[in-house]
Structure formats: C-alpha cells, structure tokens
C-alpha cells in the first residue's frame, strides 16, 4: 500500500483521486464521458458500480485505512433525487452537485452525516439539477431564492475535475430571482474568474487562524493560498464573504484571529461592497467526538465535555459549545476587529 493512501498530504495543490468508480449511466452524459477520459489519461484505476451510494469493495485492512482510502476515491454518478434539502441559515435550499470531501478537517460535521460513505461523489446530470432549481425559483417568485452548493462537499476542490460550479454560475447569472452561494477551503478559483456571473453568485472562503489550519485542516489550501484566492475573486467582481469557522479557543487565539483579519484587509481591494462574515464557534456532538477520535487518534482538537456548555438544537438534539463567557469573548473580539478593518461589512450571524 502506498504511503499516499495511508497518510493524507498536508496540502493538496489539486485533487487527483487514486481510484475512480463510474455508474454506467454516467457515461451517457458529456460530463461523465469527459471525466472518464481524464481518469484514463491520468492512468487511474477505473471501476464500475451499480450505484454511487453503494461502494463496498474499497481496499484497506482496517477501518481507519479504508476511511483514508475512501477520501481519495472519486465516484461519478447521477443525482437521482432532485428534491433539494433546506439550507438555513445560509440559503433557502442546498443544490446538490457533489457529496463528500477530500479534505481531512478533524472537526467537520460530514464525519457523522456521511457516516460510512466518506468517498467523494460528483454528479454529471447538472442540466437536470438546474432544471429542478428553476422550479424552486418559480415556486418562491417574486422572492429571491438562494442555493448553497457546499452543504455536503467543497465543490471548489473538485472544480478542476467537474466544472460544475462554472455551469451553475453562468446558469444563475440568467436567473433574475436566483442566487448561488458556496464556501470553500480551496484556492482553485482561476477558472471562475472570467465567467459571466452578473453578481448573482457569492463566493465565500472558510478562513481561520494559522493554528487551526495547521493542526485541524489537513489536505486543504494554505492560509496564504486562500487569502490570495479571495483577493482574485473580489477583483473579478463577485460578491464575497468569509466564514470564520470553527472559531477555536487556543493559546494565542487573539493574535491568530487578529492576524487573519489584518491579512484579509491587505489582500482585498479597498471598499469591497456587500462584504459578509459568518462566525461559528467550535461545537461537537458525542457521536462526532467518538468518530473523530477513531479517525484522527492523534488530534489536538479539544473536545472535553466537562469544559463545554450543552446547547439544544431545533430538532431535539444538542451540541457542546463553549461556555457563555468564552463564546462572548470570541464573538466580541472578532466582531470588533471585523468592523475596524471592514467598516462596510455585515456579520450575518454568530452561532
């Protein structure tokens, strides 16, 4: 077994899977054919599967090894369920173009929501997905309908392979009442910069203090790469935003988050209009804690239940968050520095 499969790289320049599965029907779509030809040209092992939801023969001798290999596996199929999930508070609906992520963020909620299916899936029937979006837009007219493309994946990390974001951006540019949003930890935005977007797509970057990126976000773009990409996107005229998440209490957190905002202020053009921030403190469930400790046994992520406050959710399930005193200190410090560096910005929420 190769070292690459056993241990994820610290940073990915561009995601290249080590194993690719195709649903047979995916090859009848132009995108499916193109990805198949790309995989063959790359010399990647290609297998067929009856369903992108049922990959059962992944290599690996242990659960942990299977998990790491799954994160380097690409499955190409059709999105058969075209009923979109809701996506509050980010948007009205999640638009499904991919599921799963190649990154190894220790804290990620996909650790539990994807369960035993951590492999990366891309859907080739984007025309059908966009037709479904038209229906949702028509239902809510004359209100604007927002679609979040990053609920179950990081589509920017997959864009060099899929091209799906480019399709959605140009589709949404023509929708008077439709808007697209997505958030990313990757810097692969060059193919998006020259697109006709009509200001209808907001690109947000998930950013954090260096300590958090270094210790808890393996296989993502670096602190510097994300900031540079954000500057490019802003200069291309896209509405832009930043998701600072998860905000983690650690030694030197004030200096870390102050540096982050200072660097962002230097990288962006002055007076970026309609700049948004979303702030999310670190939280976890007991299920997530158990899963994370199995998959990342050496993690430095603090998940001491005794040090946390239990916060009930809307559906009768709760999460462990920071006690009020710590949460308030994080919120006030970061909010004050946002408004100091970006007086025109808005903070959509702190949670």
N, C-alpha and C positions, 0 to 999 in steps of 0.2 A: 504494500500500500504506500502511495507516495506521501511525502511529508506535507505537501499542499493540502491533501484531503484531511490529514489528521489535525492540522493546526491552521486556522484561518490567517491570512496575511493581515498585517497591521493596518494597511491601507490598500484599497483597490483603485488602480488607475481606470480600469474599465472591466466590468464583469464579463468573464468568459467561463461558462459552466464547464464542468468536467464530464457531464453526462446529460443527454437530451432525449426526452420522450416526446412522441407525437401521437395525438389521436388521429386515426386515419382520415376523418372528415376535415381536419385542419389543413390537409394538403390540397383540398379543393378551393381554398381561399388564397388570393395573391400573397397575403402576408405570411401564411403558413408555408407556401412554396419558397418564398424568399428566405425565411428563417431556416428552412430545411437545407437549401443550397448553401447558406452561410455556414451551418453546422458541418456539412460535409467538407467544405473548403477549409474549415478550421481543423479538420481531422478528428472531430469529436465523436465519441461513441454514440450512435443513434439507435433508439429502441422504439417500438410501437406499444401503445397502451389502449385499452378499450375506453378508459375514462381518466381525465385529468384528476379526478377525485380518488382514484384507486391505484396508487403506485405501491406495490407490495414487495418488490424484489430488489430494493436498494441494497447495495453491498455494505459491509460493515459487520464486525464481530460482536460489538457491544452497542447498547442503546446510545451511548454518547458518540461513538464513531458513526453510527447510522445518522444521527442528528447532524453532525458536521458535514457528512457527505450529502445529505438532503439539501443543505443550504447551498451546495454547489451544483445542484441538479435543476435543470430547466425543463418544464413540462409545457408543451404547446397544444392548446385545445380550443374548444368553443365555449363561450359563456352561454349556457342554455337557459338559465333563469334570468329573465330580463326584468324582473321586479326589483327595483332599487331599494336598498335599505336607507333609512333615515340617517342623518349625519350631523346631529346637533352637538355643540353649538356652531360648528364650523360652516355648515351648509344645510340646505333642505334635504339633499339626497347624496348618497355615495354613488359615483359612476364606476362600474366595475370593469377595469381594463387589465388588471393583474392582481394576483394574490400571492403573498409570501415575499420575503425579502432576503437578499444575500448578505446583509449586514449582520453583525453579531452583537447588537446592543443588549447589554445584560438585563436591562430593566424593561424591555419592550413588552407591551401588552399582547403582541402577537405570539409571545411564548405560550400563552394559555389559550388564546382564541383560535389559533391554528392547530393546537393540540398535536396530534400525531402526524400532521401533514405540513411540515415546515418547508417543503420544497417550493421552488419558485414557479408560478404559473403565469403565462401570458395568454390572452385571448385574441384570436385572429379575426373574429366576426365583429369588427369595430363599426361597420356600417349598420348592423342590426342594433348595436348598443346605442349608437347615435340616434337611430330612429325611435328607440324607446325614450331617449332623453327628450326628443321633440314632443312626445306625448305628455310627459310630465310638465314641460314648459306650457303646453296648451291648457292643461288642466288648471294651472295656477294663474293664468293670464287674468288681469293685466299686471299681476305682481311679478317681480323678478324672481327667478328660480336659480339657486346656486347649487353647483355639483362639486363634490370633493372627490378628487381622483387618487387620493393617497390614504384611504382609510385602512386598507389591508395590504399595502405594499408601498415601496418607494419607486414610483414609475420613472423618475429621472435616472436612477441607476440602471434601469432596463431600456431606456430610450435608444441607446446605440444599437440594440438588437431589434426592438419592436417598432419604433417610430410612431407609437400610438398617441403620445402626447401631441406631436405635431399635427396629427389628424384632428384631434379634439380641439386644439387651439384654433385652427382655421375654421372648423365647423362652428365653434362657439362665437367666432368673430361675426358670423352672419345671423346670430340669434339675438333679436332685439331684446328679448326678455330672458335670455340665458347667460349665465356666468360660470366660469370654470375656476376652480381653485385646486392647488396641490402644494404639498410641503415636501421638502427633501433634505437629506444629509449628503447629497452628492453634488458634484460640480459640473456634470456633463450637460451643459446648457448651450453650447455653441450652436448646435443645430436648431435651436429655438429662437435665436436672436433676430434672424431676418424674416421671421414669419409675420403674416398679416394677422394681428391679434385684436385690433380695434379697441384695445383697453378692456376686453371682456374676460381676460384671464389674469388672476392674481397668483404670482409665484412667490411662495414663502419658503424661507430657509430655516431649518431647525438648527439652531446655534447654541453654543454653551461655553462655559469656562474651559480653558485648556485641560484642567484636571479631569473634568468629566469626559471630554472627548478622548483623552489619552487612556483612561482607565476603564471606561464603560462602553465605548463605541468602536470596537474593532471592525475592520473591513468597511469603513466609511471614508469619505473625503476628509481631509485635514481641516483644522481651524482656518488656516490661511486659504486653502482652496475654496472653501465655502464663502468666505468673505469676498474673495476676488470674483467668484461667480455672481454673488449678489450685486456687486458693482456693475457687472456686464448687463445683468437683467434690468437694473434700474435705468441704465443708459439706453437700453433698447425700448424704453417707454412702457414697459409692463407695470401695472400696479404691483407693488411689492410689499412683503410683510416678513416678520420674523417670529418664529415660535421658539421661545426660550423654555426648553423642556427636555428632561425634567430638571427643575431647579433643585440642586443638591447642596445641602448644608455640609461643608467640609472645611478643613483648616485652610484659611486664606480665601474663603468664598467671596468676601468683599472685593479684594484685589482682583480675583478672577473675573467676576462679572463686570467690574469697572473697566478692566482691560478690554473685555469683549465689546462693550458699548463704545469705548474710545476708538477701537479699530473699525467698527462699523461706521462711525461718524466720518472717519477719514476716507473710507473706501467708497462711500456713496456720493453721488453728485449733491450739491447743496440744495436744500429745499425740496427734496423728493415729495411730491404731493400724495396725499391719501396713504401715508405710511402706517401700517398696523403692527401691533405686537400682541402676542398671545402668551400668557405666562402660566405655566403648570408646574406646581411643586411635585417632587417625587412622591409616588404613592405605590402601594402594592397590596395584593390580597395574600391570604395564606396559601392559596393554590399556586399563585405566581412565585411566592417565596420558595416553595418546595421545588418547583420546576427549575427555577433559576439556579438554585444551589446544586441541583443534579447536573445541569448542562454546563455551568460555569463554576466548578467546585472551588476555584481559587479566587473568585470575585472579591473585590474590596467593597462591594455595594453594601451599605449599612441597611439592614432590614430587621432591626431589633424591635420586636413588638412592644416591649416594655418602654421604649423611648418614644412611642408614637401615640397618636390620637386616632380613635376609630370613627370614621365618617360614613354614615349610612348613605347609600345611593338611592336613586329613584325607583329601582326595581327590587328593593328589599335586600340588596346585597351591598356590603360596605367595603371600604378600603382603609388602609392605615396611612395616615398623612402626618405631617409634622404638627406638634402641639401649637396652639394659637400663638404663643409668644414667638416661636421660631418662624412660623408662617408669616406673621405680621412683619417681622424684621426683614425677611427676604422680600416680601412684596413692597414694603416702603423703600428699601434701599434701591432695588432695581427700578421701581417706578420713578423715583426721583431722578435717577440718572438717565432714564429714557427721556424724560421731559426736558432735562438740562441739555442733552445732546441733540434731541429731535423735538423742538417745541411744537412742530406741526403734527406730530404723531398722535395716534389714539391707541389706547390699550383696550383690546376687545374684552378681555376677561383675565382674572387671576383665579385659579382653582387649585 
